[in-house]
Amino acid sequence: MSASCSKCNKVFGYHWNLKTHENKCSGIVKNENKNLIKCPDKHHCFKTLNGTNYPFNKLLSLIHFPTQFKEWKQQIEKEHVCSYVSKATAHLKNSKRTYYYCHRSGYFKTKSQGIRRIKSQGSNKIDSTCTSSMVVTEDTNGMINVNYCNTHFGHGSNLGRCRLTADERAMIADKGNRKISEGVSFSKILDDVRNNVQSIYDVTTIMSKRDLRNVERDFNLVEGKAHSSDFVSVSIWIERMNNLSEEENPIIYSCLENEDLFLIIATKFQLEMIEKFGNEKICVDSTHGTTEYDLLLTSLVIVDEFGNGFPCCFCFTKKKDTKTWTTFFTKLKDKTGNITTTVFMSDDDPSFYNVWRDVMGDTEHKLLCSWHVDQSWRKQVQAKIKGSYEKKTYVYKTLKILQHEPNNEDFKKLLIGICEELKNDEDTNKFYSYFQTNYLNRVEQWAYCHRRLYGINTNMYLESIHKTIKYFYLNGQKNKRMDLCINALLKFIRDKMFERFIKLSKNKYSAKEDNIVVSHNTAVKMLNNVKIKRVSDITWRIDSATENNTTYNVSKVQDINCDTDCKLKCRLCNICTHIFICECPDFIIRLNICKHINLIVQSKKDVFQTFFTLPIEQTNNFDTLEKVLVNQEKKEPIEKEKESIIEKLMVSVGLLKSSDYSMEECTIMKKKRKKRKLTDTDNCESSNKIEKQFRIVPKKNNRQLQLKNTTTVHERIEVKRSLKTSLAAGEKRDILRIHNSNDHSY
């Protein structure tokens, strides 16, 4: 198609001829120095390096094999502290010619958008051309002819400008593969590399952890990371899990849409645990900060026979509304059937329990986490009460005393007293309206007198699990990727399984039993200093060792211990938690065999005989998977059986190595993504520490409301007792500070 010039109307058949003609007509002069070699010392340009007038040392080498050339090239690079990169390759008639240039040659063209800072030493490019180069010609027989110029011009020798070669990176990956996959720290790997350095001019002497991370990324050594794109990596993992059998697949429900991102994970073992122990206690709560996508990680936890929390289901969600929790509990119900639990504990938000009640049915007791109630009271005391700090402290202390009262009759009297006091004071009537609307209509959910013998007070089972995941399995750092978080959860589930196996096989002490031992040792020390009065054949009265004019009644409720399934017992006194009942808060709230019970048993050793013997080894109580892993039938399984057992365990928890993923799977998943929410995070810094849990009350004000421990234990007890008496009588007292520790400060 012909075109004409707009100025002289001359016609051209090709558009590039027209463009050249228009440039001449417009007076535009072509830059003759374009794409030429610029001298770094003078303002001259040359078409080739041969056109320069500088005396260069040129060598001509004849190498027989390509492997010899590779070794020779690496030796030259080490001697001259430089690197040669291939710029172009020409395929001749009977040979192939490759041009190598110094890696410092070239011009720096920034593509930065100001997001990342520039390198501290600047670009490697010198904005010119270094004179050192190689022209390598390889014939059809494998003979290599090298025309080499070893004179560098325009820059010096700087070890910091050199990079690790491909062979060095492969060597580090090969040495570090087993170490990195086994969890050896980068510091240890660096120690091994630096201890074997032969020369100070070796580039490995300046290798840092950043280089190891790059090697880990490029050789795909990051556990749980199948692709640089988080979306592709998670999609591959989901597809691999869906290809497993229904029993082995840990995914209950998955959806990776932008606004409706939803992922529910529960292994077969977790589902068996919730079917076995879900009828007693269920705890549900959410946490943040596990990924960079502002996702909520919701955990459902049961309490096993050892008194320890066990995570039975994890759920990643973008939203936290009724529809989301309905989907969560409905999908769980499809796997486990209907779960009728005795105690359901969650935070102050009623959405969890409302949906659970609609899906699973009513529970006997709905409890609020004491810590969440405390945080809500702190916030509202600051916002809704007028007056001085002392008045706010007084109201807060009375609320805590009211909450901790274990006796139901005393609680009712205190509740009437504090309500009248809040209602009749102009500074606190606004807070009274809030308290009446949100808490007076559900005192059975937050008062200690309504949670007697439940053995649960706060959601510390959940908080402990979330803290372990964040600070141990995610190393206490900001996690950017969802696939790494999923891998951390699966490893955590695996470790919890083995912890349970160890307890079952070795009869290991649990945390609850450790508290029982502490109570026993305390009782032994107090035995000669405490008065014990026998009220009846099965009831004793003991004076409190810390509170004056306070006594506790200890009653015997059964004569023999429970069967061997009862794991919470004092092994020194040979009693379980169901033999005696004490009125102290340690037993009523925490269901711990307190020091008062131990005092009764120690003082009446001639009356109380041994209730039980050591448990007989049985395998009937073991689940199917537990039998396989504990393997009590064979003492030393052969290696093939060991491998099959481990392989079954790894698949059962959904753990797959990054090497298990093929490039074909990555390519397929990469094509599927359209509008993805999960992004590439290779360039994101993850070395920052994880953010602490959000504070409901600002740190400064929180410190003001925190009741400081400025007195002794006995003085604080007397202050609480005095304030309790004044509340029942309707009198106001002087304000003294009492300490209440914050167990969720992380």
LOMARKE-64760 format. One record per residue (C-alpha): x, y, z; residue in three letters. Coordinates in steps of 0.001 Angstrom, whole numbers, plus 524288, in hexadecimal, padded with zeros to 5 digits. Example, Ala and Ser with C-alpha at 12.3 -4.5 7.8 and 13.67 -1.06 7.14 Angstrom:
// LOMARKE-64760
8300C7EE6C81E78ala835667FBDC81BE4ser
// end
This chain:
// LOMARKE-64760
800008000080000met8062280CE57FBA9ser8071F8191E803F7ala80B128271980113ser81301831168088Ecys80AD883B9880F1Bser814728464E80B07lys8191F8432B7FD55cys80E9A839617F953asn818DF82F767F51Alys81346821B57F489val819CB815F47FB15phe81620807C77FA86gly81ADB8045B80841tyr817F780B97814D7his825FE80AF4819F1trp82AE9811D680DC0asn8208E81C3280FE5leu824CC81DE681E0Dlys8330B81F9F81A3Ethr82F1D829AB80FDEhis826AC8314281976glu831FD832018231Dasn83A84838058187Clys82FE184196814ABcys82E04845A2822C1ser83C8E84790824EFgly83DD283C8B82EE0ile84BD18378582F14val84DC88292183221lys8568F8262783DA2asn8626281FDB83771glu8679B81B3984498asn85BDE812BA847A7lys85F12804B984BC0asn86DA38077D84AE2leu8780D8044F8550Bile87AC98101385D93lys88875811FD862F3cys887F28130A871CCpro8939381C8787224asp891308257F8667Flys88525829E685F60his8872F821228539Chis87F048164784DF5cys8832F80A3E8465Cphe87C038001E83E9Blys8846A7F51C84421thr88E947F38E84EACleu898D27F1C084418asn896F77FFE184030gly89C898052384CD3thr8AA89809E484DFCasn8AD8B8048285B82tyr8B7C67F9C685D73pro8AFFC7EDDF861A0phe8B5567E09786559asn8AF087D6B585C63lys8B0607C82785E02leu8AD3A7BD14854D1leu8A9DF7B01A85B08ser8A68B7A2DF85560leu89DDC79A4585DE5ile89A1278C8585A31his88D4B78A5B861A3phe88227793278667Cpro8840678E728747Bthr89216793148741Agln88DAB7A06C86F3Ephe883F07A17287A6Alys88E6B79E748847Aglu897FA7A7D087DEFtrp88DCB7B2B687D9Alys88A937B0FE88C0Dgln8990A7B16988F6Fgln89AC17BE17887C2ile88EFF7C43A88E8Dglu894757C0DB89BF5lys8A1FE7C618898CCglu89D117D30C89357his8916F7D46389CAFval887B67D61A891A7cys87D4D7CEF488A23ser87AF97CCFD87BA5tyr86D337CC3587660val8688E7C7B78691Fser8632F7D2C1860EClys8612D7CCC285383ala863237C01984C0Cthr8656F7BEE183D66ala863397B1F483662his86D117B10282B4Aleu86E187A6CB820AElys876D379D30827C7asn877C67A33783525ser870E67AAE083FCBlys876467B7C1844F0arg872A97BD4285250thr8762D7CAE685728tyr878EB7CCC5865A5tyr87A287DA4986BB8tyr87DCC7DEFF8793Ecys871BE7DFA9881DEhis875067EDE688532arg872E27F23A87726ser866237F8C4873B5gly85D0A803D487728tyr854458049C88305phe846048071587FCAlys83D868077D88BCCthr82FF0801A588BDBlys82D718053D899E3ser8208E80B2F89E0Egln825E580FA28AB23gly82066804078B2ABile82D587FD968B5DAarg839C08047B8B9A7arg84581804318B081ile8513A7FBA08B358lys85AEA8014C8BCFDser86667800488B36Cgln85EA3804218A779gly85DC97FD3289A74ser868697F41289557asn867C17FAD788826lys87245805448859Eile86A4580C4487B09asp874BB808978715Aser87B857FC8A86BC7thr886697F51A8726Ecys891137F0ED868F9thr8925B7E31686E4Fser88B157D90F86649ser88B3E7CB38860D6met887FE7C65D85352val885DF7B7B7853FDval884FB7AFC984786thr880FF7A1858483Bglu881F2798D783C21asp87A5F78C9483909thr884FC783F083EFCasn883B678A5A84C4Agly89090791E684AF1met88F8979F3C85154ile8977C7AB2184D30asn8977B7B6A3856C6val89B967C46D8532Fasn89CEB7CAB886080tyr8A00F7D8B4864ACcys8A3657D90D87325asn8A4FB7E7D2874C9thr899F67EE1087C7Ehis897D47FC8E87A9Cphe88E5B805F488114gly88CC17FF0288E35his894987F87F898ECgly8948F7EB2289F1Dser889C27EAA28A954asn885DB7DDC38AF79leu878CE7E39E8B384gly875277E52C8A527arg8765E7D6998A26Ecys86B687CCDB8A36Carg86B057BE8C8A6B2leu86CBA7B64D89A99thr862B07AC5C8965Fala86B7B7A14989AF7asp86DA37A7BA8A828glu85F137A9B48A9F2arg85C8A79B948A621ala8670F7971C8AFA2met860FA79F078BAA4ile8538D799CC8B726ala858B978BE38B6EEasp85F7F78D898C407lys8549D795568C9F3gly8496978D4F8C47Casn84956783888CF6Darg84C4A78E118D965lys841CD797958D4FAile8377878D0F8D3BDser83B24787F78E132glu8399B795608E741gly847FB798D48E92Cval8496A7A77D8EABCser850417AFED8E0C1phe85A127B3D98EB31ser85EA47A5C08EC66lys85FA07A44E8DD9Bile867937B0D18DCD5leu870A47ABA98E760asp8734079F5F8DF7Dasp875C27A7148D2FDval87EC27B0F08D97Carg886707A6768E08Dasn889DA7A0718D357asn88DB37ACF08CC19val89B027AB308C58Egln89DD07B94B8C1B1ser899D97C6A28C6C4ile8975B7CAB98B8B3tyr88D527C0108B6D7asp87F997C5618B4A4val87A3F7BBF48BEE0thr880F17C4278C960thr876CF7CEE88C76Cile86B297C5D18C67Cmet85FF87C9E08CF67ser852D17C49A8D3AFlys84C917CC238C89Carg8545D7C3E08BEFAasp84FEA7B7788C5D1leu841CD7BBEF8C4DDarg843957BE568B654asn849567B0BE8B490val83E317AB0A8BC82glu8346F7B20C8B3D9arg83AD07AF0A8A6B4asp83CE17A0988A99Ephe82F3079F458AF3Easn833BF79B2E8BCBEleu829527A2AD8C468val820C8798BE8CB2Fglu8129779A248C756gly815577A3C48BC48lys812A279E118AEE4ala813017AA9A8A6D8his8170C7B8C68A814ser808AE7BC768A6A0ser8014C7B9EB8B321asp7F4B97B7C38AB96phe7FAE07AD6D8A2D0val8017C7A6BD8AE4Dser7F4FD7A5B88B659val7ED387A15A8AA6Aser7F6ED796768A7A9ile7F64A791DE8B5BEtrp7E767791D68B57Eile7E71978A198A8CFglu7F0E1780268ADF2arg7E8F477E4E8BA57met7DC4377CE28B2BDasn7E272771F08AADCasn7E440769FE8B753leu7D9DC761358BCECser7CF10767248C515glu7D516762358D1C8glu7E2A3767868CEC4glu7DE3C774BE8C97Casn7DF8477F108D448pro7D7A37893C8CCBBile7C97078A118D0C7ile7C603795E68C877tyr7CDC179F2B8BFCEser7CAFE7AB7B8B80Bcys7D59C7B4F38B388leu7CD1D7BFDF8AE42glu7D14C7CDB78B178asn7C6907D1BD8BAC8glu7C1C07C4318BEBAasp7CEC17BDD88C1D5leu7CBB97B2078CA2Ephe7D3F17A64B8CE31leu7D07B79C398D89File7DAE9792678DCA8ile7D92C786898E567ala7E07B779AB8E477thr7DA7B76C6B8E733lys7E0ED76C028F48Cphe7DB71779658F813gln7CDBF7751D8F451leu7CF41768E98FCBAglu7D37A7716790837met7C7A977A5F90738ile7BE9E76E9590662glu7C505768E391286lys7C60C7750791B3Fphe7BCFC77F00914EFgly7B1C277B6291DE6asn7B890781D59299Cglu7BEBC78EEA925F9lys7BF95796B791956ile7C77E7A35891814cys7C6DA7AC0090BF7val7CE517B88290969asp7D52C7BFCF8FE56ser7E26E7C63A8FD1Cthr7E8E97CF168F32Fhis7F6B87D14F8EE3Bgly7F9337C3D68E856thr7F9987C8F68DA40thr7FAD07D6208D393glu7ED2D7D5378CD9Ftyr7E5EC7D9248D9FEasp7E03A7CB7E8DB43leu7DA807C64C8E7D2leu7DF567B93E8ECD3leu7D4437B32B8F49Ethr7D75B7A7548FD00ser7CE3279D7690332leu7D459796FB90F19val7D00F78BE591805ile7D5897882D92569val7DA9377A369265Fasp7DB467711893217glu7E86B777049360Ephe7E25B7848593767gly7E9D87899692B8Easn7E42B790B691FF1gly7E49C789DB912C2phe7E19C79119905FBpro7D76C789AF8FE37cys7D4CA792EF8F2EBcys7DAAB79F148EC95phe7D37D7A8B88E3F9cys7D8EB7B3CD8DB8Fphe7CEA57BE178D8A0thr7CE037CBC48D32Dlys7C1237CF2B8D9B7lys7BBF17CCFA8E767lys7AD3A7CD718E5FAasp7A2517C3DD8E8D8thr7A2A27BE388DB1Flys7B11E7BB208DC6Cthr7AFC67B4148E96Dtrp7A3CB7ACD08E471thr7ABDC7A76D8D938thr7B6E67A3FB8E29Cphe7AEA579C418EC41phe7A60B796278E1BCthr7B1B6790AF8DA44lys7B74678B938E715leu7AA54785298EA72lys7AA3B77E448DD53asp7B705777A08E130lys7B4CA774AA8EF9Ethr7A622774588F11Dgly79EE877C188FB73asn7A77577FEB90725ile7A030781AC91402thr7A9877883491D7Athr7A80778B9592BD3thr7AFED7984192C1Eval7B1C57A1CC920DCphe7BB477AD13922E9met7BE0D7B857919B9ser7C0D07C6DF91A52asp7B6F27D19591D57asp7B1BB7D13690F6Aasp7A52C7C90990FA1pro7A5FB7C54D90134ser7ADFC7B8F5903CAphe7A4637B33790D75tyr798397B77F90623asn79CB37B0848F9CEval7A1637A4A59017Atrp794147A3A2907F3arg78D257A47D8FADFasp795E679A338F484val7995F790DA8FFA1met78E9D7939590983gly78E507995E9173Dasp799237971A9211Bthr79780795A092FACglu7A0797A0F6932F4his7A4F17ACAB92AE9lys7B0B57B36B93101leu7B7AD7BFEE92D8Bleu7C6667C0A092E11cys7CA0E7C7FB93A83ser7D4F17CF3D933B2trp7CC037D48C92908his7C21C7D8C49335Bval7CCEE7DF8893ADFasp7D1837E6C692EBAgln7C3B37EB5392B98ser7C1DF7F0639396Atrp7CECA7F7989390Carg7CB197FE5A92C64lys7BD828023A930C2gln7C1E2806BD93E44val7CACE810709379Bgln7C0C9814D792D91ala7B423815839356Flys7B803819609434Dile7BA5982788946A4lys7C2C282C4895199gly7D0508295C956ACser7D91C81DD795480tyr7D64E819379626Cglu7C7D0817E895F9Alys7CA638101895343lys7D3A08075895ADEthr7C9778056396573tyr7BF2B8012195B8Cval7C89F7F818954A4tyr7CCCB7F19196160lys7BED97EF55965B2thr7BBA07E9269589Fleu7C71C7DFC1959C6lys7C35F7DC08967AEile7B5917D9B596300leu7BA557D137957D2gln7C3677C9069606Chis7B96E7C63196B1Bglu7B7CE7B73196B7Dpro7ABDD7B6D89745Fasn79EC37B8C196DB5asn797B37BF1C97958glu7A2D27C89497BFFasp7A34B7CBC696D82phe794FB7CFCC96D6Blys796F77D8CD9791Dlys7A2F57DF0F972F9leu79BF97E0B0965FEleu790B47E80196C5Bile79A1E7F0C8973C0gly7A2857F48B96820ile796CB7F6B995F2Ecys790AA8001A968E1glu79D888074896A62glu79FAA8089895BACleu7919D80C8295919lys790E78174496365asn79DC981DCD95FC1asp79CF5827DC954D5glu7AAD1824D99507Easp7A8348164594EEEthr799FF8156E94A95asn79E278152093C4Flys7A6E88097F93F0Ephe79BCB80330946ADtyr79336803DA93A87ser79DD97FCFD932BFtyr79FD47F2D693D81phe7913D7F06693E98gln78F7D7EEAC92FF9thr79B2F7E5CD92D71asn79DFA7DE35939ECtyr792C67DE36943B3leu78A967D5DF93AA9asn795237CB46939ABarg79C277CA7E946B4val79D0F7BBBC94541glu7A6B77BDB293A16gln7B0F57C5F894117trp7AF6B7C40A94FE4ala7B8637BA2A95676tyr7AD637B50E95F12cys7A69E7AFE9952D8his7B2677A88094D93arg7B51C79FB895937arg7BC2D792F29564Eleu7BD0C795C0947B9tyr7CBDC7967594814gly7CC647A1A893E5Aile7CD557B02E940AAasn7D3A37B7109352Dthr7D68B7B3829272Dasn7E4B97B0FE92ABCmet7E4487A4109237Ftyr7E2087ABAF916F9leu7EAEE7B6FB91A63glu7F5FC7AD9591D6Dser7F40F7A6BA91059ile7F3DD7B38D908C7his7FFFA7B84590FD3lys807357AB9D90CE7thr803CE7AC818FE76ile808027BAAB8FD39lys8144B7BAA990570tyr8196C7ACD490391phe814C37A7738F698tyr814E97B4CD8EFD1leu821417B8E88F73Casn81AF97C5048FCFDgly81C417CC508F014gln812697D26F8E6EFlys80DDD7C7A78DDFDasn80A9D7CC3C8D044lys805D67BFE08C9D7arg7FA027B7578CBEEmet800B37AACC8C762asp80B257AC2D8D1F1leu800A77AE5D8DC22cys7F9757A21C8D7A6ile8061A79A688D869asn8089079F8A8E629ala7FADC79B5F8EA57leu7FCC978DB58E4DFleu809D178C4A8EBCDlys8037B790FE8F858phe7F8AB786CA8F6EFile802DE77C468F47Barg80A827800B900A9asp7FE2378056908EDlys7FB347728C90443met8088776DC69088Fphe8074C774CC91592glu7FACF76D5391808arg801457607B91429phe80C5B7632591DB0ile802D0765C4928C0lys7FB357596E925DFleu8071B750C29247Cser80FEF7565292F2Blys8059475B1D938B8asn80C397686493853lys8089C77340941C3tyr7FFA177D8593C01ser7FEEF78BE893FC6ala7F2F8789399482Clys7FA2777E7B94F6Eglu8059E787A4951A5asp7FC4B790ED958A3asn7F7597858B960D0ile8055C78260964CDval8077E79098968D2val7FB387900197149ser7FFEA7834D97761his80D3F788FD97AD9asn806C9795159809Bthr7FDE178C85988ECala80978784E198E40val80FE77917B992D7lys803327965E99922met7FF987899999FCAleu8041278D6B9AD81asn7FF5979B899ACF6asn7F12A79A359A8B0val7E5447972B9B0FBlys7DC5F78C869ABA5ile7CEEF78A799B1B4lys7C67F77EB29AEB3arg7B86D782D39AC64val7B2FD775769A8BCser7B78F768549A404asp7B9B576D7D99642ile7BBDE77C26998B1thr7C768783C599E3Atrp7C97E792489A079arg7D6CB7989399E47ile7DB207A65A9A1B5asp7E0697AE309966Dser7EF087B07A996F0ala7EE277BD9398FE0thr7E1257C38B99418glu7DDC17C5B79A24Dasn7D05D7C1419A731asn7CE7E7B93C99AD6thr7CC3B7AA9E99A7Fthr7C9FB7A0B498FCFtyr7C211794379909Casn7C785787EE98A6Dval7BDDE77D01987BEser7BFD676F1198364lys7B67576B8497883val7BAB175DBE974D8gln7C297752ED97B24asp7CA8274DB796FD2ile7D1C07537B96470asn7CCA8753C6956B6cys7D196749E994CF0asp7DE8474B44945F8thr7D894754D493C2Casp7D92475F8A94688cys7E645765FC943DFlys7E58E7717794D66leu7EA1076C7895A90lys7F41E76E7696512cys7FD587630F96366arg8036A76558970C5leu7F681764FE97841cys7F01275B3796F0Dasn7E3A07632A96D10ile7DCFA7686C960E8cys7D548774F395F3Cthr7C82F76E3C961C4his7CA927696296FBCile7C9AE7765797726phe7C35D783959753Dile7C8E07901397B16cys7C28679D8297BA0glu7CF057A4FF97874cys7D02E7ABCE96B2Apro7DB977A32596754asp7D2A879753966FEphe7C59679DB7963BEile7CA947A562957FEile7D6CB79E269537Earg7D2D07906C957D1leu7E03C78E7995DB3asn7E2E07852196907ile7E5C57906F97220cys7EE75790EF97E1Alys7E2B978F9198717his7DF187824E9816Eile7ED3877E1298255asn7ED7A7828D99090leu7E1D4779D5993CEile7E80D76E1A98D49val7F55C7707799379gln7EFB57721A9A10Cser7E748765BF99FF8lys7F09075C33999A1lys7EBFE7515A9A299asp7DDE07537E99E60val7DF86754C698FC1phe7E505748D79892Dgln7EB247486397BC5thr7E07874B3B97213phe7E70D7464B965E4phe7F34574016960AFthr7FB3C743D7954F9leu7F36F7427194858pro7F4787358694143ile7F9A77366B93388glu7EE4D7351492A4Dgln7EC8E7375391BD6thr7DDC8736D191B5Easn7DCA27455591E3Fasn7E59E749199131Aphe7DFE974E3A906A9asp7E33D7477F8F9C9thr7ED717517F8F5C0leu7F3237519090376glu7F4F6742C1902DBlys7FC63744008F629val8058F74E948FB0Aleu807BC7499E908E6val8097873BEC90341asn808C87342A90FD2gln8075F7271B908D2glu815277274A90320lys820D572BFC90AAElys8299472F828FF2Eglu82285730F38F228pro82AAF72F1E8E61Eile82EF073ACF8DE10glu824887392A8D38Clys819DC7391A8DDB8glu81FB07453F8E3F0lys81FB374C488D6E5glu811A0748608D41Eser80D7274D058E192ile8141675A438DFF0ile80EC775B968D220glu80105758D68D701lys802B7762D28E1C5leu807BB76D5B8D87Emet7FC5676B4E8CF3Aval7F28176ABE8DA42ser7F63A7785A8DECFval7F78377DCC8D0FAgly8061B780BF8D17Aleu80CEB780738C44Fleu81ABF784758C0FClys81D1478F2E8B70Bser824197855D8AE43ser8176477DA98AD18asp811987883D8A483tyr8143A7878E895E5ser816447930B88CC2met80A8478E69884E0glu801B07902D890AEglu8074B79DBA89308cys804E07A1A4884E6thr7F6DA79CAC8850Cile7F3947A3B78919Emet7FA1F7B02088CF2lys7F14F7B03E880F3lys7E5347AE6A88962lys7E7497BA8E8919Earg7E0347C6A188CDFlys7DCCC7D05389774lys7E5007CAFE8A24Carg7E5F07D0188B00Elys7F1EE7C8408B3EBleu7FDE07CF058AE39thr80C247CC368AB7Basp813BA7CE938B7E7thr821C17CB578B43Fasp825687D9BA8B49Aasn81E8A7DC508C17Fcys826897DD768CDDCglu8223F7D3CC8D83Eser82CE27D6318E24Cser824897DF978EA2Dasn81F217DAC78F6FBlys810F67D7038F7A0ile807787E14E8FC4Aglu802897DFC290A0Blys7F4487DD0890C83gln7EBBE7E90A90B15phe7E9A17F02F917E4arg7DB857F3B191A92ile7E0427FE59923C2val7EBDA806EC91FA2pro7F87C8032E92649lys7F99980F8392E87lys7EB9880F1193360asn7EC5A80065934FCasn7F7A68026193E43arg7EF8D80BEF94611gln7E422802A194752leu7ECF27F71994A88gln7EC907F55395928leu7FAB27F52E95D55lys800A77EBB9966E0asn805417F5A7970D3thr801B47EDEA97D00thr8045D7E08098272thr7FBA77D4C997FFCval7F5547D55398D70his7F2C97E3F198C3Cglu7EC297E23797F15arg7E39F7D7629847Cile7DF877E00D98FDBglu7DC4B7EB269867Eval7D3D57E22397E38lys7CD077DD0C98A55arg7CA7B7EAC898F64ser7C5447EF5498252leu7BCA67E35998136lys7B6DF7E61D98E94thr7B4777F45A98B3Eser7AD957F0AC97E9Aleu7A4487E7AB985C9ala7A17C7F28898F9Cala79FF17FD1798539gly7AB858054F989ECglu7B6A680B6E98217lys7C4AC8090198629arg7D1A880F83983D4asp7D81D80BB69771Dile7E3D0802D0977FEleu7EAA07FC7796C6Carg7E9DC7EDF096A8Dile7F1437E68C96005his7EA837DEAE95571asn7F3E57D86C94BE7ser7F1677D8F893D4Dasn7F3987CB5B937E1asp7F1217CF68929A2his7FB9D7D9D992880ser8029A7D41191CB2tyr
// end
